[in-house]
């Protein structure tokens, strides 16, 4: 089997499963993009098996500490293990890339429909086999391939959206924590819903009863809808996307809830808005996808925190989230602290948030922990 020899002091010796181009001492056997290769250390000792793509900055991604093939037995075993971890949840991420030992494979379940993404060359080459295994294990009504992720570009892969099995479903509804959402997994944003953050909706909404709520970067309205369900006095949801705002209105009608939704640029809205609120929620898209732009991103996070703090009433509550793994929990928290200092506010932390358990975090792969959030309350001025 072809493979690579890895330089001393590379991250794989500390438990990580990625090998960057700068960490390769030698390549042998002429492997092709998408091949399964052997990993060896600088003393010719085996380190396991990886998928290979020299066109990516991450040249090798380990799939096993032993010899392993990408065959039907492998995918059946790994996918079955991943499903067992999630149990019978009908609305969940069933398979999540490195966290489930299949780098670059994502599978989301929306009841009888599955949405699949392949973001590495090796998984993309095996997508038909993967769909076959999913069909045999779960017998879904449909499997939709949503390969429109920008992450595919780093692997030299083109975008692709098509049906793998079954007929394309018309938009349908799902219910989570008493809220009904209309989703269109073949055409909607991401694979349908932001599954990773859905458990936080109810946690934040516990603070909403009788309060004026502002939900910024609302997407399909999860936070605002849950706040309305919990008895908020009023809810205003803001998002730059007209499609998202229309989705919020449909979801509110489906759930028999009353909220106001407006298509606005969040930065402009927060900068010029004067009305104040008792609970403000910030759940922006990632402001950075690489380390080079991290400083610029943190200035953006600080700005929205600063603006939000100035719109909070006495004893007001701020819930804020970040979905970039480049911005660690501590870095993100630092942006909140800096904004509080500039706004001359004192914040009392009420809760810390993370991604749902169907997005497992691997202790030695920090990239698997990307979603973090905090709920704060304004303390009395001192």
C-alpha positions as CSV (number, residue, x, y, z in Angstrom):
1,X,0.0,0.0,0.0
2,X,1.3,3.5,-0.9
3,X,1.7,5.9,1.9
4,X,3.5,8.8,3.6
5,X,6.2,9.1,6.2
6,X,5.4,11.8,8.8
7,X,7.9,14.3,10.2
8,X,8.8,14.3,14.0
9,X,6.7,16.6,16.2
10,X,3.7,16.5,13.9
11,X,0.3,16.9,15.4
12,X,-0.6,13.2,14.7
13,X,1.8,12.2,17.5
14,X,-0.4,14.2,19.9
15,X,-3.6,12.3,18.9
16,X,-4.8,14.4,16.0
17,X,-5.9,12.6,12.8
18,X,-4.9,15.1,10.2
19,X,-1.6,15.3,8.3
20,X,-0.8,18.6,6.6
21,X,1.5,18.9,3.6
22,X,4.2,20.6,5.8
23,X,4.3,17.5,8.0
24,X,5.1,15.0,5.3
25,X,8.7,13.8,5.2
26,X,8.3,11.5,2.2
27,X,5.6,10.0,0.0
28,X,6.0,6.5,-1.4
29,X,4.1,4.3,-3.8
30,X,2.6,7.0,-6.0
31,X,-0.8,7.3,-4.3
32,X,-3.7,9.0,-6.2
33,X,-6.2,11.5,-4.9
34,X,-8.9,9.7,-3.0
35,X,-6.7,6.6,-2.3
36,X,-6.4,4.9,1.1
37,X,-2.8,5.1,2.2
38,X,-0.5,3.9,5.0
39,X,0.8,6.3,7.6
40,X,4.3,5.7,9.1
41,X,6.5,7.7,11.4
42,X,10.1,8.7,10.8
43,X,11.3,5.4,12.2
44,X,9.1,3.4,9.8
45,X,6.6,2.4,12.5
46,X,2.9,2.2,11.4
47,X,0.5,4.9,12.5
48,X,-2.6,3.6,10.7
49,X,-4.5,4.2,7.5
50,X,-5.7,7.5,6.0
51,X,-7.5,8.9,3.0
52,X,-5.2,10.9,0.7
53,X,-5.6,14.0,-1.4
54,X,-2.4,16.0,-2.3
55,X,-4.6,18.8,-3.7
56,X,-5.8,19.7,-0.2
57,X,-3.8,21.4,2.5
58,X,-4.8,18.5,4.7
59,X,-3.1,15.8,2.6
60,X,-4.1,12.8,4.8
61,X,-6.9,12.2,7.2
62,X,-6.6,9.1,9.4
63,X,-9.5,6.7,9.4
64,X,-8.0,3.9,11.5
65,X,-5.0,3.1,13.6
66,X,-4.9,-0.3,11.8
67,X,-5.0,-1.4,8.2
68,X,-8.4,-0.5,6.7
69,X,-10.2,-0.5,3.3
70,X,-13.0,1.8,2.2
71,X,-15.4,-1.0,1.5
72,X,-19.0,-1.9,2.3
73,X,-18.0,-3.5,5.5
74,X,-16.2,-0.4,6.7
75,X,-19.1,2.0,5.9
76,X,-21.7,-0.4,7.3
77,X,-19.8,-0.6,10.6
78,X,-19.0,3.0,11.0
79,X,-22.4,4.3,10.0
80,X,-24.1,1.7,12.2
81,X,-22.0,2.9,15.2
82,X,-22.9,6.5,14.5
83,X,-26.6,5.8,14.3
84,X,-26.5,3.8,17.5
85,X,-25.0,6.8,19.2
86,X,-27.9,9.0,18.2
87,X,-30.6,6.5,19.1
88,X,-34.1,6.9,17.5
89,X,-34.0,10.7,17.1
90,X,-35.9,11.4,13.9
91,X,-34.3,14.9,13.6
92,X,-30.6,14.6,13.9
93,X,-27.1,14.5,12.4
94,X,-26.6,10.8,12.0
95,X,-23.0,10.9,10.7
96,X,-20.5,13.7,11.3
97,X,-17.2,13.4,9.5
98,X,-14.1,12.9,11.7
99,X,-16.2,12.6,14.8
100,X,-17.6,9.4,13.5
101,X,-14.5,8.1,11.9
102,X,-15.6,8.9,8.3
103,X,-13.7,12.2,7.4
104,X,-15.8,14.2,5.0
105,X,-19.1,12.4,5.3
106,X,-22.1,14.1,6.7
107,X,-25.6,12.6,6.9
108,X,-28.6,14.4,8.4
109,X,-32.0,12.7,9.1
110,X,-35.3,14.5,8.7
111,X,-37.7,11.7,9.6
112,X,-38.0,9.5,6.5
113,X,-35.5,11.6,4.4
114,X,-31.7,11.7,4.5
115,X,-29.5,14.5,3.3
116,X,-25.9,13.5,2.6
117,X,-22.7,15.6,1.9
118,X,-19.3,14.4,0.9
119,X,-16.6,17.0,1.4
120,X,-13.4,14.9,0.9
121,X,-12.3,13.2,-2.3
122,X,-12.3,9.7,-0.9
123,X,-15.9,10.0,0.4
124,X,-17.0,11.6,-2.8
125,X,-15.6,8.7,-4.8
126,X,-17.6,6.3,-2.6
127,X,-20.9,8.2,-2.4
128,X,-22.8,5.5,-4.4
129,X,-21.6,2.8,-2.0
130,X,-22.4,5.0,1.0
131,X,-26.0,5.6,-0.3
132,X,-26.4,1.9,-0.7
133,X,-25.3,1.3,2.9
134,X,-27.7,4.0,4.2
135,X,-30.5,2.5,2.2
136,X,-29.9,-1.0,3.6
137,X,-29.6,0.2,7.2
138,X,-32.4,2.8,7.4
139,X,-34.7,2.3,4.3
140,X,-35.4,6.0,3.9
141,X,-37.9,7.4,1.5
142,X,-35.1,9.4,-0.1
143,X,-31.5,10.3,0.0
144,X,-30.6,13.8,-1.2
145,X,-27.0,14.7,-2.1
146,X,-26.3,18.3,-1.0
147,X,-22.8,18.8,-2.2
148,X,-22.9,22.6,-2.3
149,X,-20.6,23.1,0.7
150,X,-17.7,25.5,0.1
151,X,-15.4,23.0,1.9
152,X,-15.4,20.9,-1.3
153,X,-13.4,23.5,-3.1
154,X,-10.4,22.8,-0.9
155,X,-10.5,19.2,-2.1
156,X,-10.8,20.1,-5.8
157,X,-14.4,19.0,-5.9
158,X,-17.2,20.7,-7.9
159,X,-20.7,21.4,-6.4
160,X,-23.4,18.9,-7.0
161,X,-27.0,18.5,-5.9
162,X,-29.1,15.5,-6.9
163,X,-31.2,12.6,-5.7
164,X,-29.3,9.5,-4.7
165,X,-32.4,7.3,-4.1
166,X,-36.1,7.9,-4.1
167,X,-38.0,11.0,-5.4
168,X,-37.3,14.5,-4.5
169,X,-39.6,15.4,-1.6
170,X,-41.8,18.5,-1.6
171,X,-41.2,20.8,1.3
172,X,-42.5,19.2,4.5
173,X,-42.8,20.0,8.2
174,X,-40.9,18.7,11.2
175,X,-41.5,19.5,14.9
176,X,-38.9,20.2,17.5
177,X,-39.7,21.2,21.1
178,X,-43.3,22.1,20.2
179,X,-42.3,24.3,17.2
180,X,-43.2,23.3,13.6
181,X,-40.7,24.1,10.9
182,X,-41.1,23.8,7.1
183,X,-38.0,22.5,5.5
184,X,-36.9,21.8,1.9
185,X,-33.8,19.7,2.1
186,X,-33.2,19.7,-1.6
187,X,-33.3,23.4,-2.0
188,X,-33.1,25.1,1.4
189,X,-30.1,26.5,3.3
190,X,-27.6,23.9,4.5
191,X,-29.3,20.5,4.7
192,X,-32.5,21.9,6.0
193,X,-32.1,23.2,9.6
194,X,-29.3,24.2,11.8
195,X,-29.5,21.0,13.9
196,X,-26.4,21.8,15.9
197,X,-27.9,24.7,17.8
198,X,-31.5,23.5,18.2
199,X,-31.2,22.4,21.9
200,X,-30.2,26.0,22.8
201,X,-33.5,27.4,21.6
202,X,-35.5,26.2,24.6
203,X,-32.6,27.0,27.0
204,X,-32.6,30.7,26.0
205,X,-36.3,30.9,25.7
206,X,-36.6,30.1,29.4
207,X,-35.7,33.7,30.0
208,X,-38.3,35.1,27.6
209,X,-41.6,35.2,29.5
210,X,-43.1,38.7,29.6
211,X,-40.0,40.2,27.8
212,X,-39.4,42.2,24.7
213,X,-37.1,40.0,22.5
214,X,-34.8,40.8,19.6
215,X,-33.5,37.8,17.6
216,X,-30.7,38.9,15.3
217,X,-29.4,36.7,12.5
218,X,-32.6,34.7,13.0
219,X,-32.4,32.3,10.0
220,X,-35.7,30.3,10.2
221,X,-36.6,31.8,13.6
222,X,-35.8,29.1,16.1
223,X,-34.9,31.3,19.0
224,X,-37.6,33.8,18.4
225,X,-40.3,31.2,17.9
226,X,-39.3,29.4,21.1
227,X,-39.4,32.7,23.0
228,X,-42.9,33.5,21.7
229,X,-44.0,30.0,22.7
230,X,-42.7,30.7,26.3
231,X,-44.7,33.8,26.6
232,X,-42.5,36.7,25.4
233,X,-44.3,40.0,25.3
234,X,-43.1,40.6,21.8
235,X,-40.5,39.2,19.4
236,X,-38.7,40.9,16.5
237,X,-36.6,38.6,14.3
238,X,-34.0,40.1,12.0
239,X,-32.1,38.5,9.1
240,X,-30.6,39.8,5.9
241,X,-32.1,37.0,3.8
242,X,-35.6,37.6,2.4
243,X,-36.0,33.9,2.1
244,X,-35.2,33.4,5.8
245,X,-37.7,36.0,6.8
246,X,-40.4,34.3,4.7
247,X,-39.5,31.0,6.4
248,X,-39.9,32.6,9.8
249,X,-43.3,33.9,8.9
250,X,-44.4,30.4,7.6
251,X,-43.0,28.7,10.7
252,X,-44.8,31.2,13.0
253,X,-48.1,30.5,11.2
254,X,-47.5,26.7,11.4
255,X,-46.9,27.0,15.1
256,X,-49.7,29.4,15.7
257,X,-47.3,32.0,17.1
258,X,-47.1,35.8,16.7
259,X,-43.8,37.4,15.9
260,X,-42.5,40.2,13.8
261,X,-39.9,39.4,11.2
262,X,-37.9,41.9,9.1
263,X,-35.2,41.6,6.4
264,X,-32.4,43.8,7.6
265,X,-28.6,44.0,7.5
266,X,-27.9,43.1,11.2
267,X,-24.9,45.4,11.5
268,X,-26.8,48.3,10.1
269,X,-29.8,47.5,12.2
270,X,-27.9,47.3,15.5
271,X,-25.9,50.4,14.7
272,X,-28.9,52.7,14.0
273,X,-31.8,51.0,16.0
274,X,-32.9,52.9,19.1
275,X,-35.6,50.8,20.7
276,X,-34.4,48.7,23.7
277,X,-35.1,45.1,24.6
278,X,-35.1,42.8,27.6
279,X,-33.6,39.8,25.8
280,X,-31.3,40.0,22.7
281,X,-30.1,36.9,20.8
282,X,-27.1,37.0,18.4
283,X,-26.6,33.9,16.3
284,X,-24.5,35.0,13.3
285,X,-23.0,32.9,10.6
286,X,-19.3,32.3,10.9
287,X,-17.4,35.5,10.4
288,X,-14.2,33.6,9.4
289,X,-13.3,30.3,7.7
290,X,-9.5,30.6,8.2
291,X,-7.0,31.8,10.8
292,X,-5.9,34.7,8.5
293,X,-9.1,36.5,8.9
294,X,-9.6,35.7,12.6
295,X,-8.7,39.2,13.9
296,X,-11.1,40.9,11.5
297,X,-13.8,38.4,12.5
298,X,-13.3,39.1,16.2
299,X,-13.7,42.8,15.5
300,X,-17.1,42.0,13.9
301,X,-18.1,39.9,16.9
302,X,-17.1,42.7,19.3
303,X,-19.1,45.2,17.3
304,X,-22.3,43.3,17.4
305,X,-21.8,42.6,21.2
306,X,-21.2,46.3,21.8
307,X,-24.2,47.4,19.8
308,X,-26.4,44.8,21.5
309,X,-25.4,45.8,25.0
310,X,-26.4,49.3,24.3
311,X,-29.9,48.1,23.4
312,X,-30.4,46.1,26.5
313,X,-32.7,47.3,29.2
314,X,-31.9,47.1,33.0
315,X,-31.3,43.5,34.0
316,X,-31.5,42.6,30.3
317,X,-30.2,39.3,29.0
318,X,-27.8,38.7,26.1
319,X,-27.5,35.3,24.5
320,X,-24.7,35.1,21.9
321,X,-23.2,32.3,19.7
322,X,-20.3,31.6,17.5
323,X,-19.9,28.8,15.0
324,X,-16.3,29.2,13.8
325,X,-13.8,26.6,15.2
326,X,-11.0,29.2,14.6
327,X,-12.5,31.3,17.3
328,X,-12.0,29.3,20.4
329,X,-14.4,29.5,23.4
330,X,-11.9,31.7,25.2
331,X,-11.3,34.0,22.2
332,X,-15.0,34.4,21.7
333,X,-15.6,35.1,25.4
334,X,-12.9,37.7,25.2
335,X,-14.8,39.6,22.5
336,X,-17.8,39.7,24.8
337,X,-15.6,41.0,27.7
338,X,-14.0,43.7,25.6
339,X,-17.4,44.9,24.4
340,X,-18.7,45.0,28.0
341,X,-15.7,47.0,29.0
342,X,-16.2,49.5,26.2
343,X,-20.0,49.7,26.9
344,X,-19.3,50.1,30.7
345,X,-21.5,47.2,31.5
346,X,-21.1,44.3,34.0
347,X,-22.2,40.9,32.8
348,X,-23.2,38.0,34.9
349,X,-22.8,34.7,33.1
350,X,-26.0,32.5,33.4
351,X,-25.2,29.7,31.0
352,X,-22.6,28.2,28.6
353,X,-23.8,26.5,25.4
354,X,-22.3,24.0,23.0
355,X,-23.4,22.0,20.0
356,X,-25.9,19.1,20.3
357,X,-24.6,15.7,21.2
358,X,-25.3,14.5,17.7
359,X,-22.3,16.6,16.7
360,X,-19.8,14.8,18.9
361,X,-16.6,16.5,20.1
362,X,-13.4,14.5,19.9
363,X,-11.0,15.5,22.6
364,X,-7.9,15.3,20.4
365,X,-9.5,17.0,17.4
366,X,-10.3,20.6,18.5
367,X,-11.8,21.3,15.1
368,X,-14.8,19.1,16.0
369,X,-15.7,21.7,18.7
370,X,-16.9,24.7,16.8
371,X,-20.2,25.9,18.2
372,X,-20.0,27.8,21.5
373,X,-22.3,30.3,23.2
374,X,-23.1,32.2,26.4
375,X,-26.1,33.7,28.1
376,X,-25.4,36.7,30.2
377,X,-27.5,39.1,32.3
378,X,-26.7,42.7,32.9
379,X,-25.6,43.2,36.5
380,X,-26.4,46.4,38.4
381,X,-24.1,49.3,37.5
382,X,-21.1,49.5,39.8
